[in-house]
Each structure stands twice: as structure tokens, then as C-alpha cells.
Amino acid sequence: MPQTEPSPRDPDAGYTEPEHDPTTPHIAQLNLSHPKNYLGVPLAVYADGATTRHITDSLVQTVGHARLGAEELGLITREFEVGSVGQQVVAVATDEFETSTAALSALEDLKRSHARLAKKAPFWARLGQRVYQHYLPADSILTALADCGAVGISNAVTLPDLVTHLTEQNISLTSSICLQNGWELAQQDQKPPVIHSPNGREHPLTSGNGYSGQFQHLKSHLYHVGFVTDPGVDTATLDPTADRWALTEAGSAVAGSGGDRDAE
């Protein structure tokens, strides 16, 4: 029978019980920039043997980060069991590779690879698409890009454009998706929104202040699974006016967008 084990308790595990409402998206849990490190977690839970060993052998050393992100995406539960989204991943992956252990071995072959998942391992990219199209922050981003007509590189919008459109739809959700903890977006009459720091200072969307690294990680996830044309960047070097956002054909199809589509 598949086995699970208690949550890691060693100081290096990196897992602490989330304090947020589990029904509310909490993008701060996405501390890893490659989606494979989350897609493999339900397989590690389902497989015979020690779950944490499967994760460190096949995915990533930071078990706690892998667990938090997988939990955020609905792949596992807080109790370290396979979640509803994770059940779909296990079913599709075991149908492809016959066993969860074999599927984990396939993911291990991708370890330390920086290649785009959609090109190097299309099966995992397609499986990732199933996961991210139902994740509220990702769905909100894809829908906003479609609304902006940002389909294909030549029609890309900048980060401030994207945040402005997202803010018009749901300012609270946009703050939680795009900004660091304690930073908030504020709308202005007839002007673009601004970012407020925890100490009350005001920053324009173009300044680069306040954006979260996890938001850029999510962009990388969407890039790897083939939904957007560009990966995320390090927030230390982020220039919002040069941060390009556009849907691929796959991303456009998921967002329900029509019209012309450029090649990636």
C-alpha cells in the first residue's frame, strides 16, 4: 500500500503550518521557481517508501518548500496526503509511466535542468497546464492577459499594464498575487494604481518596489508549462517597464482568447 509519513520536523525541512485560510490563494508559498518540484510531490506521497526521501532524490532538497507549494496548488493536503488536484496528477502520470516510482524517476531526469519544460518534457508541461489553469492566481493572470489582447510576443504588455488591469478586477486579490506581505495596492481617480509599503510610503508601479519573488516564480511556472512567452526574473534586477507578459497559443486557448497569435 502507498505510504505517507508525518510532516518533516527537522530544522532544515522548511515547513511551518500555514496561517492563512486554506481557501484563499497564498502565493507566498511558491518559493520554488520550477513547477516540476511541485508536480512530483503527490507522486512522492503516493509511492511506497519514505515520502521525504522520494522528494529529495527525485525533486529538490528543500522538502518544506516543495510541500508548501504543493499544498498551495491543491496537490496535497495539510496532512501530507494526496489532494484533489494531486489525485489527477497521480492518475495521469501512473497511466503514462505505469507506477508512481517510475514517474518520479522521469522527474529525476529533469533535476537541475533549466530547460523549458514545454520543450524538454512536454508530458509534464501538459500535466502542469491542468494544474495551473485551475489555480486562481494563474487563471486571473491568464484572463487579464487575454482581456488586454496580449497574445504573442508582439502584443505583450508590461508588468505595470498587467497589474493595472488586474487591480481593476480585484484589488485585494491582485495585492496578494503580486506584492510582498504587508504591501498593498491603492487605486487613484483617473490615474494608475500605486503601491503602498508597510510604512505608508507610496511607490509607482514602475518603480520595482514591493513586487514579490513568488509572483515572478509563478510567471516562471506559467512559462515552463507553456502558457506565457517569458520566464520570471529576479526581483533584485526587476525593471517593471521591461518585464514582458504575453500568452502563448496554449495560454490563449485556456483563457478563451481568440484572434491572431504569434509564435513564441
Backbone hydrogen bonds, N-H to C=O, Kabsch-Sander energy under -0.5 kcal/mol:
donor,donor_aa,acceptor,acceptor_aa,energy
3,Q,47,A,-0.8
13,A,10,D,-2.0
16,T,14,G,-0.5
24,T,21,D,-2.4
29,Q,26,H,-1.9
30,L,27,I,-2.3
31,N,29,Q,-1.8
37,N,34,H,-1.3
38,Y,35,P,-1.8
39,L,35,P,-2.5
40,G,36,K,-1.8
41,V,38,Y,-1.2
44,A,40,G,-2.1
45,V,41,V,-2.3
46,Y,42,P,-2.3
47,A,43,L,-2.2
54,H,50,A,-2.0
55,I,51,T,-2.1
56,T,52,T,-2.5
57,D,53,R,-2.6
58,S,54,H,-2.6
59,L,55,I,-2.4
60,V,55,I,-1.7
63,V,61,Q,-1.9
64,G,13,A,-2.2
66,A,62,T,-2.1
67,R,63,V,-2.7
68,L,64,G,-2.5
69,G,65,H,-2.3
70,A,66,A,-2.2
71,E,67,R,-2.4
72,E,68,L,-2.3
73,L,69,G,-1.9
74,G,71,E,-1.3
75,L,70,A,-2.5
76,I,70,A,-1.0
77,T,81,E,-2.5
80,F,77,T,-1.9
83,G,75,L,-2.5
85,V,74,G,-1.4
86,G,74,G,-1.2
87,Q,83,G,-2.1
88,Q,84,S,-0.9
89,V,85,V,-1.6
90,V,86,G,-2.8
91,A,87,Q,-2.3
92,V,88,Q,-2.5
93,A,89,V,-2.7
94,T,90,V,-2.6
95,D,91,A,-1.4
96,E,92,V,-1.6
97,F,93,A,-2.9
98,E,94,T,-1.7
99,T,97,F,-1.1
103,A,99,T,-1.8
104,L,100,S,-2.2
105,S,101,T,-2.0
106,A,102,A,-1.8
107,L,103,A,-1.8
108,E,104,L,-2.3
109,D,105,S,-1.3
110,L,107,L,-1.5
111,K,108,E,-1.5
113,S,110,L,-2.3
118,A,224,H,-1.3
119,K,116,R,-1.3
120,K,116,R,-2.7
121,A,117,L,-2.5
124,W,121,A,-0.7
125,A,121,A,-1.7
126,R,122,P,-2.7
127,L,123,F,-2.1
128,G,124,W,-2.4
129,Q,125,A,-2.0
130,R,126,R,-1.3
131,V,127,L,-1.2
132,Y,128,G,-2.8
133,Q,129,Q,-2.1
134,H,131,V,-1.0
135,Y,132,Y,-1.3
136,L,134,H,-0.6
139,D,135,Y,-2.8
140,S,136,L,-2.7
141,I,137,P,-2.0
142,L,138,A,-2.7
143,T,139,D,-2.5
144,A,140,S,-2.2
145,L,141,I,-2.5
146,A,142,L,-2.1
147,D,143,T,-2.5
148,C,144,A,-1.9
149,G,146,A,-1.3
150,A,145,L,-2.6
151,V,149,G,-2.0
152,G,150,A,-0.6
152,G,247,L,-2.6
153,I,263,A,-0.6
155,N,152,G,-1.7
156,A,153,I,-1.8
157,V,245,W,-2.5
159,L,240,P,-1.3
159,L,243,D,-1.0
162,L,158,T,-2.3
163,V,159,L,-2.8
164,T,160,P,-2.4
165,H,161,D,-2.2
166,L,162,L,-2.7
167,T,163,V,-2.6
168,E,164,T,-1.6
169,Q,165,H,-1.0
169,Q,166,L,-0.7
170,N,166,L,-2.6
174,T,170,N,-2.3
175,S,171,I,-2.1
176,S,172,S,-1.9
177,I,173,L,-2.0
178,C,174,T,-2.8
179,L,175,S,-2.0
180,Q,210,G,-2.9
183,W,180,Q,-1.9
184,E,196,H,-2.3
186,A,194,V,-2.6
188,Q,191,K,-0.7
191,K,188,Q,-1.5
194,V,186,A,-2.5
195,I,203,H,-3.5
196,H,184,E,-3.6
197,S,195,I,-0.5
197,S,201,R,-2.8
200,G,197,S,-2.2
203,H,195,I,-2.9
205,L,193,P,-0.6
207,S,204,P,-1.7
208,G,205,L,-0.5
211,Y,208,G,-0.5
212,S,178,C,-2.4
216,Q,212,S,-1.1
217,H,213,G,-2.0
218,L,214,Q,-2.5
219,K,215,F,-1.7
220,S,216,Q,-2.0
221,H,217,H,-2.4
222,L,218,L,-2.5
223,Y,219,K,-2.0
224,H,220,S,-2.9
225,V,221,H,-2.3
226,G,223,Y,-0.8
227,F,222,L,-3.2
228,V,222,L,-1.2
229,T,246,A,-2.1
237,T,234,D,-1.6
238,L,235,T,-0.7
242,A,239,D,-2.2
243,D,239,D,-0.8
243,D,240,P,-0.6
244,R,242,A,-0.9
245,W,157,V,-2.7
247,L,150,A,-3.1
248,T,227,F,-2.1
251,G,226,G,-0.5
252,S,248,T,-2.6
253,A,249,E,-2.3
254,V,250,A,-2.0
255,A,251,G,-2.1
256,G,252,S,-0.6
256,G,253,A,-0.6
257,S,252,S,-2.8
